[in-house]
């Protein structure tokens, strides 16, 4: 009589000829649910490490590329050994189980030395899968010991700058591309000589016209907080609505509303972590029992790019063109000074952001870069604000950018003091337009399927500020101030101000 288990686990008695019992081999070690690093193109790093060494040096970053390569090599060696051990484990699983079963079946009739030999052979066969299992687990432990540091180093590797970006140490080495200013005004000449009166700073204007209450803002939120009041709030909303309508109605960008509170992987994926961690406000939700902490975003770009994380988008849907209006939060750690006072460097502001996700095509990306800058130029010209474009050098790019154009507006109340003790005016950054290659999309795992090769590729991304307020209020107020202390509302903004043409102290 022989007994064998059925699928339900009950016993069925049969009268078949006795057969060797089936002896199961030890279960295989499950393969780890490990996501391979995709922060940068590892294949490209291995093939062209000098490109990344030069990128680190050009951006004044602190990453040891040679150490990354050593860890990568060790990690790959361990993975290869592990794969070989798994293959051997599977082979043995197919071979040793039946062998052991036959040997144990033969033990029933074996005696003496023959029995001892069979038992020893069984023991030896049983040891091999166990030893392989232990080997696989040991290799996995070694890989996991490497992974945190490897991951940390990969996250810190900056995007190598584009080949045509000028080399330089910092903002002082940026290269002016061009300027624009309205007829009748030259930033290179004295404001007083051209307009017939000494200009006030935006700090003077907002105080005299009752547009901003800094004292109450500081009372509630501490330094670098403010309260927009009356016509100040209306002007703030007007520029945001004007810029938003320009992008959605005139340029056809898709309007989006995205979270301004996001998880860490969204900040990492968009390249704001780890380098910008000290600039972000941290919400420690994990201490309240949540599974993850949260962060306030410093730009709508984070939410817009995070929308398609871990997705394969249809190539026919590219380019993706999004715009949003979002409140932004930045700690703005660093020294304060005259040029950062007032509305220039603050902890909370609102911004109209534009984001483009396109195919992995450099020519297409460059075309979009130019178009996005053109949108900003159109808005600034419609507001009659003098501006200049600066090609940022390698040392001023930031970790995630392969190319960046800064837009600076002329601010008469900025800069060094002249002989009369008043500022002589200077340029102040109001916009930045960036090409990021596949840097963000790779970290976010945002891909599309190439219709020709049928293979997935990481997309390219770009972003640009359309308008950030209240900073943009500085050139608007200072450039459009009048001799009587009032401010003319730019014509483009008047429909958003109920037709108001002039801001006065009693407006």
VMD Tcl script that draws the C-alpha trace (Angstrom):
set ca {
  {0.00 0.00 0.00}
  {1.27 3.50 -0.80}
  {0.05 6.83 0.44}
  {0.37 10.09 -1.48}
  {-1.07 13.54 -0.76}
  {-3.68 15.00 -3.10}
  {-3.84 18.72 -3.88}
  {-6.03 19.41 -0.87}
  {-3.61 17.75 1.55}
  {-5.83 14.74 2.40}
  {-4.46 11.20 2.10}
  {-5.49 8.82 -0.69}
  {-4.65 5.16 -0.24}
  {-3.68 3.31 -3.40}
  {-2.59 -0.23 -4.18}
  {0.12 0.72 -6.66}
  {3.67 -0.58 -6.75}
  {5.85 1.13 -4.16}
  {7.84 4.12 -5.54}
  {10.66 6.16 -4.01}
  {9.36 9.01 -1.91}
  {9.66 12.54 -3.37}
  {12.05 14.52 -1.24}
  {11.68 18.29 -1.76}
  {14.83 20.36 -2.06}
  {15.23 23.45 0.16}
  {13.14 26.36 -1.14}
  {15.09 28.85 -3.25}
  {15.92 32.23 -1.80}
  {13.43 34.69 -3.29}
  {14.94 37.21 -5.61}
  {15.09 40.66 -4.00}
  {12.56 43.27 -5.02}
  {15.38 45.65 -5.84}
  {14.97 48.66 -8.11}
  {18.14 49.31 -10.02}
  {19.54 52.84 -9.72}
  {18.46 55.18 -12.50}
  {19.63 58.57 -11.19}
  {22.07 58.81 -14.06}
  {22.93 56.70 -17.08}
  {25.26 54.14 -15.48}
  {26.22 52.71 -18.85}
  {27.32 56.17 -20.00}
  {29.17 56.74 -16.72}
  {31.15 53.51 -17.20}
  {31.94 54.26 -20.84}
  {32.71 57.97 -20.44}
  {33.65 58.69 -16.81}
  {35.66 61.77 -17.80}
  {32.43 63.49 -18.87}
  {31.13 63.15 -15.32}
  {34.44 64.05 -13.71}
  {34.49 67.23 -15.80}
  {30.84 67.90 -14.93}
  {31.55 67.61 -11.21}
  {34.51 69.99 -11.52}
  {32.60 72.45 -13.73}
  {29.71 72.66 -11.26}
  {31.93 72.84 -8.19}
  {30.29 69.69 -6.87}
  {31.76 67.34 -4.28}
  {31.34 63.83 -5.66}
  {34.09 61.24 -6.07}
  {33.33 59.67 -9.45}
  {36.11 57.10 -9.03}
  {34.54 55.92 -5.79}
  {31.19 55.59 -7.56}
  {32.84 53.44 -10.23}
  {34.51 51.24 -7.62}
  {31.22 50.67 -5.80}
  {29.48 50.03 -9.10}
  {32.11 47.47 -10.06}
  {31.89 45.69 -6.72}
  {28.11 45.72 -6.83}
  {28.04 44.26 -10.35}
  {30.55 41.56 -9.35}
  {28.39 40.52 -6.40}
  {25.25 40.53 -8.56}
  {26.94 38.34 -11.16}
  {28.01 35.86 -8.49}
  {24.50 35.89 -7.10}
  {22.94 35.26 -10.50}
  {25.32 32.36 -11.08}
  {24.47 30.91 -7.66}
  {20.73 31.21 -8.39}
  {21.19 29.45 -11.72}
  {23.07 26.66 -9.97}
  {20.35 26.55 -7.31}
  {17.69 26.04 -9.97}
  {19.74 23.37 -11.72}
  {20.28 21.50 -8.48}
  {16.61 21.79 -7.65}
  {15.80 19.87 -10.79}
  {18.54 17.28 -10.35}
  {19.06 16.57 -6.64}
  {15.41 16.15 -5.66}
  {14.86 13.06 -7.83}
  {18.36 11.76 -6.99}
  {17.71 11.98 -3.27}
  {14.31 10.39 -3.75}
  {15.80 7.38 -5.58}
  {18.58 6.99 -3.04}
  {16.19 7.08 -0.09}
  {13.99 4.57 -1.87}
  {16.94 2.20 -2.21}
  {17.67 2.45 1.53}
  {14.77 0.10 2.22}
  {16.70 -2.86 0.83}
  {20.26 -1.67 1.54}
  {22.32 -3.03 4.41}
  {25.76 -2.61 5.92}
  {28.36 -0.68 3.97}
  {25.98 -0.12 1.07}
  {23.46 1.54 3.38}
  {26.15 3.75 4.93}
  {27.38 4.80 1.48}
  {23.87 5.74 0.34}
  {23.17 7.69 3.52}
  {26.43 9.64 3.13}
  {25.57 10.41 -0.50}
  {22.13 11.66 0.55}
  {23.68 13.93 3.20}
  {26.14 15.35 0.66}
  {23.42 15.99 -1.90}
  {21.26 17.76 0.74}
  {24.16 20.00 1.77}
  {24.70 21.54 -1.67}
  {21.34 23.42 -2.01}
  {21.65 24.60 1.59}
  {25.16 25.91 0.96}
  {23.97 27.71 -2.17}
  {21.07 29.26 -0.29}
  {23.47 30.55 2.36}
  {25.79 31.88 -0.37}
  {22.97 33.74 -2.09}
  {21.85 35.29 1.19}
  {25.40 36.34 2.03}
  {25.84 37.98 -1.38}
  {22.53 39.78 -0.99}
  {23.63 41.10 2.40}
  {26.84 42.43 0.83}
  {24.90 44.14 -1.96}
  {22.51 45.70 0.54}
  {25.45 46.96 2.56}
  {26.78 48.77 -0.53}
  {23.44 50.09 -1.80}
  {22.80 53.00 0.63}
  {26.15 54.69 -0.03}
  {25.96 53.88 -3.72}
  {22.47 55.39 -3.90}
  {23.62 58.47 -1.97}
  {26.56 59.07 -4.31}
  {24.46 58.59 -7.45}
  {21.90 61.11 -6.21}
  {24.67 63.66 -5.73}
  {26.15 63.36 -9.23}
  {25.18 66.51 -11.12}
  {23.93 66.60 -14.67}
  {26.98 67.30 -16.87}
  {26.59 70.72 -18.50}
  {25.93 70.95 -22.22}
  {29.06 71.28 -24.32}
  {28.20 74.83 -25.43}
  {27.68 76.21 -21.92}
  {30.49 78.66 -21.02}
  {32.87 77.58 -18.25}
  {32.95 79.71 -15.12}
  {33.03 79.62 -11.34}
  {29.81 81.43 -10.48}
  {27.25 84.09 -11.43}
  {30.01 86.64 -12.01}
  {31.04 84.60 -15.07}
  {27.59 84.50 -16.69}
  {27.45 85.89 -20.21}
  {24.94 88.51 -21.33}
  {23.06 87.46 -24.48}
  {20.94 90.53 -25.12}
  {18.98 93.37 -23.54}
  {15.61 94.89 -24.22}
  {14.16 98.12 -22.90}
  {11.18 100.25 -23.85}
  {11.58 103.31 -26.01}
  {12.68 106.28 -24.01}
  {14.47 104.44 -21.25}
  {18.05 103.19 -21.06}
  {19.15 101.21 -17.97}
  {22.68 102.42 -18.59}
  {21.68 106.04 -17.99}
  {20.41 107.80 -14.88}
  {16.74 107.21 -14.05}
  {16.49 110.77 -12.67}
  {17.92 112.29 -15.86}
  {15.52 110.30 -18.04}
  {12.36 110.67 -15.97}
  {12.99 113.99 -14.29}
  {12.80 112.83 -10.67}
  {14.75 110.68 -8.19}
  {13.18 107.22 -8.03}
  {11.94 105.63 -4.86}
  {12.78 102.06 -3.94}
  {10.00 99.51 -3.86}
  {10.26 99.61 -0.07}
  {9.42 103.32 -0.13}
  {6.63 102.85 -2.65}
  {4.83 100.02 -0.87}
  {5.00 101.95 2.39}
  {3.77 105.25 0.95}
  {1.00 103.61 -1.09}
  {-0.03 101.13 1.61}
  {0.60 98.06 -0.54}
  {2.56 95.82 1.85}
  {2.59 95.47 5.64}
  {5.94 93.97 6.59}
  {5.56 94.59 10.31}
  {2.41 92.47 10.66}
  {3.85 89.81 8.34}
  {6.89 89.47 10.59}
  {4.64 89.44 13.66}
  {2.82 86.38 12.30}
  {5.49 84.47 10.41}
  {8.86 85.89 11.43}
  {11.51 87.41 9.17}
  {10.94 87.59 5.41}
  {7.16 87.41 5.74}
  {4.77 90.09 4.59}
  {1.11 91.00 4.08}
  {-0.09 92.30 0.71}
  {-2.86 94.82 1.19}
  {-5.37 96.61 -0.99}
  {-4.00 97.51 -4.41}
  {-0.82 95.55 -3.58}
  {-2.81 92.31 -3.39}
  {-4.80 93.25 -6.49}
  {-1.60 93.92 -8.47}
  {-0.13 90.61 -7.24}
  {-3.19 88.71 -8.42}
  {-3.32 90.63 -11.67}
  {0.18 89.62 -12.81}
  {-0.47 85.97 -11.91}
  {-3.80 85.87 -13.75}
  {-2.35 87.68 -16.76}
  {0.60 85.27 -17.01}
  {-1.65 82.24 -16.50}
  {-4.09 83.36 -19.20}
  {-1.16 84.05 -21.53}
  {0.12 80.50 -21.13}
  {-3.22 78.71 -21.29}
  {-5.37 80.80 -23.64}
  {-2.70 82.18 -25.98}
  {-0.05 79.43 -25.88}
  {-2.30 76.42 -25.34}
  {-0.56 74.97 -22.29}
  {-2.70 72.64 -20.18}
  {-3.75 74.20 -16.89}
  {-3.00 72.05 -13.84}
  {-3.42 72.32 -10.10}
  {-0.91 70.12 -8.25}
  {-0.04 69.49 -4.59}
  {2.42 71.84 -2.93}
  {2.99 69.24 -0.20}
  {4.82 66.18 -1.54}
  {6.73 63.07 -0.50}
  {10.51 62.90 -0.43}
  {10.76 60.76 -3.57}
  {9.08 63.55 -5.54}
  {11.70 66.05 -4.32}
  {14.47 63.57 -5.11}
  {13.00 62.73 -8.47}
  {12.90 66.34 -9.61}
  {16.47 66.94 -8.45}
  {15.76 69.28 -5.52}
  {17.10 66.71 -3.07}
  {19.65 66.07 -1.78}
  {21.35 69.37 -2.65}
  {18.41 71.66 -1.81}
  {17.26 69.92 1.34}
  {18.26 72.90 3.52}
  {15.94 75.15 1.49}
  {12.80 73.03 1.98}
  {10.29 73.14 4.79}
  {9.98 69.69 6.34}
  {6.74 68.26 7.77}
  {7.59 65.33 10.04}
  {4.48 63.24 9.45}
  {6.30 60.03 10.40}
  {6.34 61.21 14.00}
  {2.53 61.29 13.86}
  {2.32 57.69 12.70}
  {2.33 58.31 8.95}
  {4.51 56.18 6.75}
  {6.34 59.12 5.23}
  {7.36 62.71 5.85}
  {6.22 65.55 3.62}
  {7.83 68.69 2.19}
  {6.53 72.05 1.01}
  {7.56 72.63 -2.60}
  {9.60 75.63 -3.69}
  {8.20 75.57 -7.24}
  {5.22 74.17 -9.14}
  {7.73 72.26 -11.25}
  {7.92 69.56 -8.57}
  {4.24 68.70 -8.75}
  {3.99 69.03 -12.53}
  {6.90 66.65 -13.12}
  {5.74 64.27 -10.40}
  {2.43 63.75 -12.20}
  {3.88 61.12 -14.53}
  {6.45 59.46 -12.28}
  {6.81 55.72 -12.99}
  {4.73 56.03 -16.16}
  {5.26 55.18 -19.80}
  {3.47 57.93 -21.71}
  {2.31 57.57 -25.29}
  {4.83 59.09 -27.70}
  {1.89 60.62 -29.55}
  {1.06 62.63 -26.41}
  {4.48 64.34 -26.43}
  {5.30 67.11 -25.91}
  {3.44 67.48 -22.63}
  {2.98 71.19 -21.92}
  {1.73 72.10 -18.45}
  {1.35 75.31 -16.52}
  {0.25 75.89 -12.95}
  {-0.17 78.63 -10.39}
  {1.10 77.52 -7.01}
  {2.18 78.90 -3.69}
  {5.88 78.23 -3.16}
  {7.87 77.94 0.03}
  {11.61 78.39 0.51}
  {13.61 78.73 3.67}
  {16.03 81.05 1.85}
  {18.87 80.21 4.18}
  {21.74 82.65 3.80}
  {22.91 86.10 4.61}
  {20.49 88.98 4.28}
  {21.49 92.23 2.63}
  {20.17 95.39 1.06}
  {19.55 93.74 -2.32}
  {17.60 90.88 -0.75}
  {15.40 93.10 1.43}
  {11.69 93.68 1.05}
  {9.95 91.53 -1.56}
  {13.07 90.21 -3.29}
  {13.93 87.19 -1.12}
  {11.00 85.87 0.90}
  {9.79 82.59 2.34}
  {6.41 82.38 0.59}
  {5.38 83.52 -2.87}
  {3.19 82.56 -5.80}
  {4.43 81.49 -9.18}
  {3.15 80.66 -12.64}
  {5.34 77.83 -13.86}
  {5.69 76.23 -17.28}
  {6.95 72.68 -17.81}
  {7.58 70.81 -21.05}
  {8.24 67.07 -21.39}
  {9.40 66.13 -24.88}
  {11.08 63.29 -26.76}
  {14.75 62.56 -26.16}
  {15.82 64.85 -28.96}
  {18.35 67.64 -28.33}
  {17.17 69.75 -31.26}
  {13.54 69.59 -30.11}
  {14.54 70.40 -26.55}
  {16.55 73.43 -27.67}
  {13.65 74.63 -29.78}
  {11.34 74.47 -26.77}
  {13.93 76.24 -24.64}
  {13.91 79.17 -27.01}
  {10.12 79.22 -27.18}
  {9.76 79.21 -23.39}
  {12.16 82.14 -23.08}
  {10.18 83.89 -25.81}
  {6.99 83.58 -23.74}
  {8.67 85.39 -20.86}
  {10.07 88.08 -23.15}
  {6.60 88.72 -24.59}
  {5.15 89.21 -21.11}
  {7.95 91.50 -19.93}
  {7.75 93.61 -23.08}
  {3.99 93.94 -22.67}
  {4.69 95.26 -19.15}
  {7.35 97.69 -20.49}
  {10.00 96.26 -18.16}
  {13.66 96.44 -19.22}
  {15.31 93.04 -19.06}
  {18.37 91.12 -20.12}
  {19.10 87.47 -20.85}
  {22.12 85.81 -19.27}
  {23.69 82.55 -20.34}
  {24.55 80.89 -17.06}
  {28.05 79.47 -16.84}
  {28.79 75.97 -15.60}
  {29.40 77.07 -12.01}
  {25.96 78.72 -11.80}
  {23.86 75.96 -13.34}
  {22.85 73.91 -10.36}
  {22.96 70.13 -10.14}
  {20.01 69.32 -12.39}
  {20.49 71.72 -15.29}
  {22.50 71.07 -18.41}
  {21.74 74.59 -19.67}
  {20.05 77.60 -18.08}
  {19.15 81.11 -19.16}
  {18.46 83.68 -16.44}
  {16.18 86.62 -17.10}
  {16.91 89.74 -15.07}
  {14.76 92.86 -14.86}
  {16.05 96.35 -14.26}
  {15.21 97.58 -10.76}
  {15.97 101.30 -10.21}
  {15.94 100.90 -6.42}
  {18.58 98.19 -6.43}
  {22.36 98.32 -6.47}
  {25.07 100.45 -4.93}
  {24.39 103.95 -3.60}
  {25.26 106.88 -5.81}
  {26.66 110.29 -4.77}
  {23.24 111.29 -3.45}
  {23.06 108.25 -1.20}
  {20.34 106.67 -3.32}
  {20.69 103.36 -5.25}
  {21.81 103.75 -8.83}
  {19.80 100.73 -10.04}
  {20.79 97.22 -10.99}
  {19.56 94.02 -12.58}
  {17.71 91.47 -10.45}
  {16.83 87.89 -11.41}
  {13.12 87.27 -12.03}
  {13.09 84.14 -14.25}
  {15.17 81.06 -15.06}
  {14.65 78.80 -18.07}
  {16.31 75.39 -17.86}
  {17.06 72.40 -20.06}
  {17.45 69.24 -17.98}
  {17.99 66.51 -20.57}
  {16.75 63.22 -19.12}
  {17.97 64.06 -15.60}
  {14.54 64.46 -14.00}
  {12.75 61.88 -16.14}
  {15.38 59.25 -15.35}
  {15.06 59.88 -11.60}
  {11.26 59.90 -11.87}
  {11.22 56.89 -14.22}
  {9.18 58.88 -16.75}
  {9.45 57.16 -20.13}
  {7.86 56.92 -23.54}
  {7.92 54.13 -26.11}
  {9.88 54.93 -29.25}
  {7.47 54.20 -32.11}
  {10.32 53.05 -34.38}
  {12.36 50.84 -32.07}
  {9.44 49.93 -29.76}
  {11.86 50.42 -26.88}
  {11.19 52.72 -23.93}
  {13.28 55.86 -23.53}
  {13.56 58.44 -20.81}
  {11.95 61.69 -21.91}
  {13.56 65.15 -21.74}
  {12.21 67.96 -19.57}
  {12.36 71.74 -19.44}
  {10.97 74.35 -17.08}
  {10.71 78.10 -16.78}
  {9.14 80.69 -14.55}
  {6.39 82.61 -16.31}
  {5.89 85.04 -13.42}
  {6.84 84.93 -9.74}
  {5.10 87.40 -7.48}
  {5.59 89.45 -5.43}
  {9.22 89.68 -6.69}
  {8.06 90.83 -10.13}
  {6.21 93.66 -8.37}
  {9.57 95.28 -7.64}
  {10.38 96.27 -11.27}
  {6.69 96.98 -12.00}
  {6.43 99.46 -9.13}
  {9.87 101.00 -9.55}
  {9.74 101.34 -13.35}
  {6.20 102.70 -13.49}
  {6.41 105.12 -10.57}
  {5.56 108.74 -11.25}
  {6.94 112.03 -9.95}
  {3.88 112.50 -7.69}
  {4.56 109.17 -5.93}
  {1.82 107.21 -7.72}
  {2.36 104.14 -9.91}
  {0.89 103.66 -13.38}
  {-0.64 100.21 -13.84}
  {0.76 98.59 -17.03}
  {-1.94 98.53 -19.67}
  {-1.85 94.73 -19.96}
  {-2.77 94.40 -16.27}
  {-5.61 96.93 -16.16}
  {-8.35 94.47 -17.15}
  {-7.31 92.37 -14.14}
  {-7.45 95.42 -11.86}
  {-11.01 96.43 -12.71}
  {-9.74 99.04 -15.15}
  {-7.57 100.79 -12.52}
  {-4.98 102.93 -14.31}
  {-3.05 104.45 -11.42}
  {-2.22 103.32 -7.88}
  {-2.31 106.17 -5.41}
  {-2.18 106.38 -1.65}
  {-5.98 106.50 -1.51}
  {-6.60 103.91 -4.27}
}
mol new
graphics top color blue
foreach p $ca { graphics top sphere $p radius 0.5 }
foreach p [lrange $ca 0 end-1] q [lrange $ca 1 end] { graphics top cylinder $p $q radius 0.2 }
display resetview
